[in-house]
Amino acid sequence: MTDLLRRNRRPAFIAAALVVLAATAAVVVRGQASAQEPGVVGVATDAGDVNGDGRDDLVRFVRSTGEVYVHLSDGRAAFRAQPRWLASRLLVDGAADKQSYQVLGDFNGDGRSDLAHFVRRTVGDVYVALSTGSSFAAPILAHDNFAYGSEVPAVGDVNGDGYDDLITFGRGSGGDVYVLLSAGDGRTFRVGGAGRVWHDNFAYGSEVPFVGDVNGDGRDDIVTYRHQDTSRVFAALSDGRSFYRPGSHEAPVWLPRITSTESAEPALAVADIDRDGRGDLIVIRNGRVEVWPSDATQFTQPVYYVVDDLQIFDYDETVGLGDFDGNGSTDVAVLRRATGEVRVVATTFPRDAVLSDLCPEASARVCTRAVRSTYLWATGFATYGPGENELARNVSTAPDNRWLGDSRGPLPGN
């Protein structure tokens, strides 16, 4: 990884914030969230299993009022509208550029996705609202010095203790990755392992970072996509104390190249498609949901297609992954922002699936035997524009990681 040179650490405080597009979207219980500057495709966002029934739900956050609404999955073919789960002035983002950040994770280990609200800007406050199964409890200040400005917050169980931890990627010129470990009560987060900085040479500039267990050891790792001309994917594995590999401050390349053209930026995600305990790389582009399997050391060939249909991915849609029917297999959800329609492509990947058997077409490797029909799961779902109505992002406890990918606009080729 000769092009990733060691640089000076970036200060935790960032005074000049870059505006991040807020038009994010739907889905997942076990997934990862990240963000990047406007105009660049490839961000992971999602929602989660807020009532603990084993099915992924949609969580909508209204920034101007601090209100949170939940649409529960019935496991069959619908997201049911629910009453407001939370309203709090502590979650209000009244600024025009809407830089607050909402992520879901299980911070107290009860099997339900909780809400984390990162104020960012020059404040660095993090609020956590625990799920009761039917609402979110009043938010509490979990930390007052974490994730500033344009840093990218995320959550994940990086030390494998069953509780999701707080992570933020400094990006810019510093490349620092900060971690606060959960004490298991959903309220207390502390420095642990090698210290607050778990890596100081990862995810520079506007790279797309996300979190998940890509080697199957029960601890969430960090992954970043260097878009545009290099189009590489790097991964740094957690040892429970840091993301450094022995004897090196460089993160290895897990995939040398995704695309050869800057204009064809894909949306990225990670999901354990073959259910072998390792998160596979998901690349969403040109009407396809591609799977690049993980062998615990890299993302490998051949490439499989869970979906290969330009009609499913239309302009202004957001694509997400999650187990919406509760069968243990990763499904694909498409939210059409202009109309508020949500469609789900349900899958039936068995545990330790043999992808070559389920995806028999040698030329295309389309997984016809594991994919069911496209169902319309919701109509009139809240349409939204940049900054106002946004779906909360999610990460959940390793090793059962399902990552969500979001286009943040038209997918390449549409």
SVG drawing of the C-alpha trace seen along z (x, -y; Angstrom):
<svg xmlns="http://www.w3.org/2000/svg" viewBox="-49 -27 56 53">
<polyline fill="none" stroke="black" stroke-width="0.4" points="0.0,0.0 2.7,-2.4 0.4,-5.3 -0.9,-5.5 2.0,-7.3 2.2,-7.8 1.0,-11.4 0.7,-13.5 -2.3,-12.8 -5.3,-15.1 -6.6,-17.0 -9.9,-15.7 -11.4,-19.2 -12.5,-20.3 -13.6,-23.9 -14.3,-24.0 -17.0,-21.5 -17.8,-20.2 -21.5,-19.8 -22.6,-16.2 -25.7,-15.3 -28.5,-14.4 -30.7,-12.6 -29.9,-9.2 -32.1,-6.2 -33.4,-2.9 -32.5,0.2 -30.7,3.0 -30.3,4.5 -26.8,5.5 -25.1,3.0 -22.8,0.0 -23.1,-3.6 -20.8,-6.1 -20.9,-9.4 -19.1,-11.5 -19.3,-14.8 -22.1,-15.6 -21.9,-14.2 -19.9,-11.1 -21.8,-7.8 -21.1,-5.0 -22.3,-5.5 -23.7,-2.9 -26.8,-4.0 -29.6,-2.1 -32.0,-1.3 -32.4,1.7 -34.3,4.1 -35.6,1.6 -38.2,4.0 -36.0,7.1 -38.2,9.4 -35.4,10.4 -36.7,8.4 -35.2,5.1 -37.3,2.0 -37.2,-1.5 -36.4,-4.5 -37.1,-8.0 -35.6,-11.0 -36.9,-14.6 -34.0,-16.9 -35.9,-20.2 -38.1,-18.9 -36.0,-16.1 -38.8,-13.6 -38.2,-9.9 -40.7,-7.6 -40.5,-3.9 -42.0,-1.7 -41.9,1.9 -41.6,4.9 -44.3,7.4 -42.0,10.1 -44.3,10.8 -44.7,7.9 -45.2,4.6 -43.6,1.9 -46.3,0.8 -46.6,-2.9 -46.1,-3.3 -46.7,-6.2 -43.8,-8.6 -41.1,-6.8 -39.3,-9.9 -39.3,-13.7 -36.5,-15.6 -35.1,-19.1 -31.7,-17.6 -31.9,-16.0 -33.0,-19.2 -30.8,-20.3 -32.1,-23.7 -29.1,-24.7 -29.6,-25.0 -26.8,-22.5 -28.1,-19.8 -24.8,-18.3 -26.0,-16.1 -25.7,-12.4 -28.0,-9.6 -26.8,-5.9 -28.4,-2.8 -26.6,-0.2 -27.2,2.2 -25.3,0.4 -26.6,2.4 -26.7,5.9 -30.5,6.5 -31.0,7.3 -32.7,4.1 -31.2,1.3 -30.7,-2.0 -30.3,-5.5 -27.1,-7.5 -27.2,-11.2 -23.9,-12.9 -24.2,-16.7 -20.8,-17.2 -20.0,-20.8 -17.8,-22.4 -19.7,-20.7 -18.7,-17.0 -21.7,-15.9 -23.1,-12.3 -26.6,-11.5 -27.9,-7.9 -31.6,-7.0 -32.1,-3.3 -34.9,-1.3 -37.6,0.1 -39.1,2.2 -42.0,-0.2 -40.2,-3.6 -36.9,-5.3 -36.1,-6.4 -35.1,-10.0 -31.7,-10.7 -28.7,-11.0 -25.4,-12.7 -23.0,-9.7 -19.9,-11.8 -19.1,-15.5 -15.9,-15.2 -16.3,-12.9 -17.0,-13.3 -16.5,-16.9 -17.1,-18.8 -17.0,-16.5 -15.8,-13.4 -17.8,-10.3 -19.3,-8.6 -20.2,-4.9 -20.8,-2.2 -19.7,1.4 -18.6,4.0 -14.8,3.6 -13.7,5.6 -16.2,8.5 -17.9,8.1 -21.4,8.0 -21.9,4.2 -21.7,1.7 -19.0,-0.9 -18.6,-4.5 -16.3,-5.1 -15.4,-8.2 -13.2,-8.6 -11.3,-11.9 -10.5,-11.6 -9.1,-14.8 -5.3,-15.0 -5.1,-13.2 -6.4,-9.7 -7.2,-9.1 -9.8,-6.6 -11.1,-7.1 -12.9,-4.6 -14.9,-4.8 -15.9,-1.4 -19.3,-0.8 -19.4,0.2 -22.6,2.3 -25.1,0.0 -25.8,-2.0 -24.8,-5.2 -21.1,-5.0 -18.4,-5.0 -14.7,-5.0 -11.2,-4.9 -9.9,-1.4 -7.5,0.9 -4.6,-1.0 -6.2,-4.4 -8.8,-6.6 -6.9,-6.5 -7.1,-3.0 -5.5,-3.8 -3.7,-6.9 -3.3,-6.1 -6.8,-5.2 -9.5,-6.8 -8.1,-10.1 -9.8,-13.0 -13.3,-12.1 -12.8,-8.3 -15.8,-6.2 -15.3,-4.4 -17.5,-1.8 -17.4,0.9 -18.0,4.7 -16.6,8.1 -14.9,9.0 -12.7,11.8 -15.3,13.6 -13.5,13.4 -16.4,11.7 -14.9,8.3 -15.9,5.5 -13.2,4.2 -12.9,1.0 -13.0,0.7 -12.5,-2.3 -13.1,-2.9 -10.7,-5.2 -12.9,-6.3 -12.1,-8.0 -8.8,-7.2 -7.5,-4.5 -10.8,-2.8 -9.3,-0.6 -10.8,1.0 -8.7,1.2 -9.4,3.1 -7.9,2.8 -8.7,5.7 -9.5,5.3 -7.5,7.3 -9.7,6.0 -7.3,3.2 -6.6,1.4 -6.9,1.7 -3.1,1.9 -1.6,5.0 1.6,6.2 4.7,4.2 2.8,1.8 0.7,-1.3 -0.5,-0.6 -3.9,1.1 -3.7,3.8 -5.6,3.6 -8.5,6.0 -9.6,5.2 -7.2,3.5 -9.9,2.0 -13.6,1.7 -14.1,-0.7 -11.9,-2.1 -13.8,-5.4 -14.3,-8.2 -17.8,-8.8 -18.9,-5.3 -18.7,-5.5 -20.6,-2.6 -22.5,-2.5 -20.7,-0.2 -21.9,1.9 -20.9,5.2 -23.2,8.1 -22.5,11.7 -24.3,13.0 -23.2,16.7 -23.7,16.6 -20.2,18.0 -19.6,15.4 -17.5,13.1 -18.8,9.8 -18.7,9.8 -18.3,6.6 -21.5,5.4 -21.1,3.1 -24.3,1.4 -24.1,0.0 -25.7,0.1 -28.9,1.9 -26.8,4.6 -26.2,5.7 -22.8,7.4 -21.2,9.7 -17.4,9.9 -16.9,12.7 -14.5,12.4 -12.0,15.2 -10.9,13.4 -7.9,11.9 -9.4,10.2 -12.5,9.7 -12.2,12.2 -13.5,13.2 -15.8,14.4 -18.4,11.7 -22.1,12.7 -25.2,10.7 -28.1,10.8 -30.0,8.3 -29.4,7.5 -32.2,5.3 -32.1,1.7 -35.8,1.4 -35.4,1.9 -32.9,-0.9 -34.3,-4.1 -33.4,-7.7 -33.5,-9.2 -33.7,-5.8 -31.9,-4.6 -30.8,-0.9 -30.4,0.9 -29.7,4.3 -31.3,6.1 -33.2,9.1 -36.7,7.7 -38.6,11.0 -36.5,12.5 -35.3,15.7 -31.6,14.9 -30.8,14.0 -29.9,10.6 -32.7,8.9 -32.5,5.8 -34.7,2.8 -35.3,-0.1 -36.8,-3.4 -38.0,-5.6 -37.6,-9.0 -39.8,-10.9 -42.9,-8.7 -42.2,-7.2 -42.5,-3.6 -40.4,-0.9 -39.8,2.4 -38.0,5.4 -36.2,8.1 -36.3,11.0 -33.6,13.7 -33.2,17.2 -29.5,17.8 -28.9,20.7 -26.2,20.8 -22.7,21.5 -24.3,21.1 -22.4,22.3 -22.8,19.3 -21.8,21.2 -24.8,23.5 -27.2,20.7 -25.8,18.5 -25.4,21.0 -25.1,18.9 -21.4,19.0 -21.3,15.7 -23.4,13.6 -23.4,15.5 -26.9,14.3 -28.3,15.8 -31.7,16.9 -32.2,19.8 -31.9,17.6 -33.9,14.5 -37.7,14.2 -40.0,11.7 -39.9,8.0 -42.6,7.0 -44.1,3.5 -43.7,3.3 -44.8,-0.3 -46.5,-3.3 -46.6,-6.8 -43.5,-6.4 -42.1,-9.9 -40.5,-11.5 -37.7,-13.7 -35.1,-16.1 -31.6,-17.0 -31.4,-17.8 -34.8,-17.2 -36.4,-13.8 -33.7,-11.1 -33.5,-7.5 -31.3,-6.7 -28.2,-4.6 -27.4,-1.4 -24.6,0.9 -25.0,3.8 -23.1,6.3 -20.6,8.7 -20.5,11.4 -23.9,11.1 -23.1,8.1 -25.3,6.9 -24.3,3.6 -26.5,1.3 -25.5,-0.6 -27.1,-3.9 -26.7,-5.6 -27.3,-9.2 -28.7,-10.0 -28.9,-8.4 -26.9,-5.2 -24.3,-5.2 -25.8,-4.4 -29.3,-5.8"/>
</svg>
